[in-house]
């Protein structure tokens, strides 16, 4: 197994460098914020830098971009064993599909953890380094005590844990996709489209049913994405003035426990599929004929929403009935297109 | 217990049946040839045997155990593919190290001994090696692994004449030294004839023959005939129950599966010399496929 790990990290060395670069990049952005704060302190401007808000903003923005290196990582890991010519050599080695998969997953997760650890070190390091200056600023702020209470190294740690767990969830979803769809690149594209399909399908209901739906959506989004609902703290002055401050503090809670549970379920599903289809036992476009049909149906449903987006996002003009009729037409066309793609791929393989 | 036992092996790729109900045995310490035309199913059978693919039905047992996804069995099988697809970005020395880590019985001494003849530099990248050099490397690695079974798919393809002789020599030395069981598929039947104890012939995914070399050669007879007078070759072809008739001047070469009847007819036509000449396995294979 040691040999497999060595080989895996050989493949993923450049990817590891990319993830380290992302982490260091996040650190550099924070150092810039920190530098401005310290410069201000030096010249006597005591302004709360709201470091935690910047920590959150940076990680929130990174998590959308970091999908790309995660996709590349999964592609590099599974191309070798599924599509490339070298797969026959690997499959002739005395390793089971389960062992190979476990090594790949552990390697991938390790890289994501390294990214998280570096971010945590940098962020906590910055926060700790400027603590004296932060105390000076907060001593004169009405809401200073609340800021000190909510902005701690532990909340930074919680934020980074959440960020790392989100990456782990995304990675596991792309790995799961590899055992659901035969070809590596198809699996990655379809997994990505599957992830985008969820908000894509839900958005029309948000438009139609407004806040009831959007509240529920927000709660679901918080499980898999880094999203902080700012807390408003107030402080009352002796003369009756009220001071308010938005606090962007993150604490590990129910959403994180649910996310961990989801990741465990995804892992169990992956292990199950490794036993069922492994890397080479795909008889269809996906791991089963039923899933092929589900894919065709989902393609139809997603295509059916095109007229809605044409009107509500791109400003097109269609009446309600026209939206429905065109929706049915695009839905049917979408299903046919997907079934043709599946048919062609299955024929090409046989 | 046979070293390799294949029972009713069938493999589909989609709707296409690549191998159909093949059963064969390879005894321990023997060299077994697997022959067939292009697309007959040899490589499919071999890939199922070494655990790359799973059969659609039937079973394959190596040393009494299933192969597919079985680490213990796979660790006992050395595999030299028809086109060796190693990690392209590795250097030769990296691949040797990889093998030594994966296979505990790997012998650096043995590998170096072979490489003194093959002369492949350790610092060279795998993707910089020619097809023939990659084949040599694969054979050396798998021999140095000290596996119990060695499966070779077209091992001499891409090799020059000298390398072919050396490689086959290495394999035979291993067979003699430690009762290595070898399954070798090749189009070069003349080479197989020299090294194999027995052979299996596959045609259109089905097994057409499995026998010892000597017995395969007895399937057909080749007769050298001289007639006492000028005979039209078409007359010979129509009257003699032969698979093939060729003429070279006054000498006729007749290949037949029914020798007594053929000789009877040849005598009726008027032959004054009928002699049985040696027939090679390659000729037997070619003629049997024609029938």
Interface residues (C-beta under 8 A of the other chain):
Chain A: X2 X3 X6 X7 X84 X85 X86 X88 X89 X91 X92 X93 X94 X95 X96 X97 X99 X278 X280 X281 X283 X346 X347 X349 X350
Chain B: X13 X14 X15 X16 X47 X50 X51 X52 X53 X54 X69 X70 X71 X72 X74 X75 X77 X79 X81 X83 X84 X85 X86 X87 X88 X98 X101 X102 X103
